[in-house]
Amino acid sequence: MYQAIEDNLKGMEIGILVNNVGMLVFFNPTRFLDMPNIDKAIMDTISCNMLSLVQMTRIVLPQMVERKKGLVINLSSEVGNRPFPMSIIYSSSKRFVDFFSRGLHAEYKSLGITVQCVMPLFVSTDMIHNLRTNIFVKSASDYARDALNTVGYTNRTSGCLSHALQSFALALLMPDPVFEFVLSLKTLEDVFEKLRQKDEKMKK
Ligand SMILES: NC(=O)c1ccc[n+]([C@@H]2O[C@H](COP(=O)([O-])OP(=O)(O)OC[C@H]3O[C@@H](n4cnc5c(N)ncnc54)[C@H](OP(=O)(O)O)[C@@H]3O)[C@@H](O)[C@H]2O)c1
């Protein structure tokens, strides 16, 4: 597939690459081995969230380097900031995006390339079942506009003020050890289990 993309992009001048593609296989919290069709879930998430980003960068970056100018925007997530039990395949893939982006920025900044990592919380799209927008959940168009306004100012961002404040509050109120402890509580496991059962009932 990537060879075909590379062939088709030959001769095109690409100044901005946005690696937006991403999938969250299970919206409800799911323990690693409880993921239905786990083999496919693993392969799909890795190909979609990680492999595509690296391959598209490999394909497009050389011409940017040649022109000494270019912008790469990679979509990570707030859940890439820390281990996120019950969604570890997704959150680990987003961690990868964050590390790859920061490393790439350091490697290519002096060659005129900006690599920005965008780490949203909730944005109302298909991925999160189009949750109603409010002060926490941004609409896709508002979020995209705000995030694009940060280009050139920061290479790692929550993308908008509301998400930056939420991210800050989460880090402040729930440092990693506290966060992991809370998520490991038996009562929370029960809540997750009830959510799962409700989801299964709705599917039937
Ligand atoms: N929405 C959020 O709350 C949120 C939060 C944090 C991070 N993010 C990240 O933001 C990015 C955009 O997500 P979104 O919310 O816009 O999700 P979305 O509405 O589900 O859209 C995802 C995009 O990825 C494409 N895609 C998904 N799986 C694919 C596959 N297997 N092969 C090819 N294309 C595929 C979709 O293509 P089609 O349109 O053809 O289906 C769509 O363009 C993702 O990287 C996501 O992880 C989103």
The ligand as an SDF file (V2000), in Angstrom:
LIG
                    3D

 48 52  0  0  0  0  0  0  0  0999 V2000
  -12.0970   12.4880   18.9290 N   0  0  0  0  0  0  0  0  0  0  0  0
  -11.4000   12.5180   20.0440 C   0  0  0  0  0  0  0  0  0  0  0  0
  -11.9400   12.7440   21.1500 O   0  0  0  0  0  0  0  0  0  0  0  0
   -9.9050   12.3040   19.9950 C   0  0  0  0  0  0  0  0  0  0  0  0
   -9.1870   12.4510   21.1910 C   0  0  0  0  0  0  0  0  0  0  0  0
   -7.8240   12.2720   21.1770 C   0  0  0  0  0  0  0  0  0  0  0  0
   -7.1790   11.9720   20.0040 C   0  0  0  0  0  0  0  0  0  0  0  0
   -7.8950   11.8150   18.8440 N   0  0  0  0  0  0  0  0  0  0  0  0
   -7.1620   11.4930   17.6250 C   0  0  0  0  0  0  0  0  0  0  0  0
   -7.5160   12.3950   16.5980 O   0  0  0  0  0  0  0  0  0  0  0  0
   -7.3750   11.7510   15.3200 C   0  0  0  0  0  0  0  0  0  0  0  0
   -8.6450   11.9680   14.5380 C   0  0  0  0  0  0  0  0  0  0  0  0
   -9.6760   11.2120   15.1590 O   0  0  0  0  0  0  0  0  0  0  0  0
  -11.2220   11.5460   15.0150 P   0  0  0  0  0  0  0  0  0  0  0  0
  -11.7180   11.8610   16.3630 O   0  0  0  0  0  0  0  0  0  0  0  0
  -11.4390   12.5090   13.9170 O   0  0  0  0  0  0  0  0  0  0  0  0
  -11.7550   10.1010   14.6850 O   0  0  0  0  0  0  0  0  0  0  0  0
  -12.7410    9.6010   13.5550 P   0  0  0  0  0  0  0  0  0  0  0  0
  -13.9030   10.5100   13.4690 O   0  0  0  0  0  0  0  0  0  0  0  0
  -12.9780    8.1660   13.8750 O   0  0  0  0  0  0  0  0  0  0  0  0
  -11.8680    9.7520   12.2500 O   0  0  0  0  0  0  0  0  0  0  0  0
  -10.7040    9.0140   12.1170 C   0  0  0  0  0  0  0  0  0  0  0  0
  -10.1200    9.1980   10.7460 C   0  0  0  0  0  0  0  0  0  0  0  0
   -9.2310    8.0920   10.5330 O   0  0  0  0  0  0  0  0  0  0  0  0
   -9.6590    7.3580    9.3990 C   0  0  0  0  0  0  0  0  0  0  0  0
   -9.4900    5.9180    9.6640 N   0  0  0  0  0  0  0  0  0  0  0  0
   -9.8120    5.2490   10.7810 C   0  0  0  0  0  0  0  0  0  0  0  0
   -9.4820    3.9510   10.6580 N   0  0  0  0  0  0  0  0  0  0  0  0
   -8.9410    3.8040    9.4170 C   0  0  0  0  0  0  0  0  0  0  0  0
   -8.3800    2.7160    8.7230 C   0  0  0  0  0  0  0  0  0  0  0  0
   -8.3200    1.5000    9.2690 N   0  0  0  0  0  0  0  0  0  0  0  0
   -7.9020    2.9250    7.4900 N   0  0  0  0  0  0  0  0  0  0  0  0
   -7.9460    4.1570    6.9350 C   0  0  0  0  0  0  0  0  0  0  0  0
   -8.4600    5.2420    7.5610 N   0  0  0  0  0  0  0  0  0  0  0  0
   -8.9550    5.0680    8.7810 C   0  0  0  0  0  0  0  0  0  0  0  0
  -11.1130    7.7000    9.1940 C   0  0  0  0  0  0  0  0  0  0  0  0
  -11.4070    7.5200    7.8510 O   0  0  0  0  0  0  0  0  0  0  0  0
  -12.9380    7.4390    7.3280 P   0  0  0  0  0  0  0  0  0  0  0  0
  -13.4730    8.8190    7.4410 O   0  0  0  0  0  0  0  0  0  0  0  0
  -12.7710    6.9680    5.9340 O   0  0  0  0  0  0  0  0  0  0  0  0
  -13.6070    6.4680    8.2300 O   0  0  0  0  0  0  0  0  0  0  0  0
  -11.1560    9.1460    9.6430 C   0  0  0  0  0  0  0  0  0  0  0  0
  -10.7420    9.9990    8.5930 O   0  0  0  0  0  0  0  0  0  0  0  0
   -7.0750   10.2800   15.6170 C   0  0  0  0  0  0  0  0  0  0  0  0
   -5.6880   10.0540   15.4790 O   0  0  0  0  0  0  0  0  0  0  0  0
   -7.4850   10.1190   17.0700 C   0  0  0  0  0  0  0  0  0  0  0  0
   -6.7680    9.0930   17.7050 O   0  0  0  0  0  0  0  0  0  0  0  0
   -9.2440   11.9810   18.8140 C   0  0  0  0  0  0  0  0  0  0  0  0
  1  2  1  0
  2  3  2  0
  2  4  1  0
  4  5  1  0
  4 48  2  0
  5  6  2  0
  6  7  1  0
  7  8  2  0
  8  9  1  0
  8 48  1  0
  9 10  1  0
  9 46  1  0
 10 11  1  0
 11 12  1  0
 11 44  1  0
 12 13  1  0
 13 14  1  0
 14 15  2  0
 14 16  1  0
 14 17  1  0
 17 18  1  0
 18 19  2  0
 18 20  1  0
 18 21  1  0
 21 22  1  0
 22 23  1  0
 23 24  1  0
 23 42  1  0
 24 25  1  0
 25 26  1  0
 25 36  1  0
 26 27  1  0
 26 35  1  0
 27 28  2  0
 28 29  1  0
 29 30  1  0
 29 35  2  0
 30 31  1  0
 30 32  2  0
 32 33  1  0
 33 34  2  0
 34 35  1  0
 36 37  1  0
 36 42  1  0
 37 38  1  0
 38 39  2  0
 38 40  1  0
 38 41  1  0
 42 43  1  0
 44 45  1  0
 44 46  1  0
 46 47  1  0
M  CHG  2   8   1  16  -1
M  END
$$$$
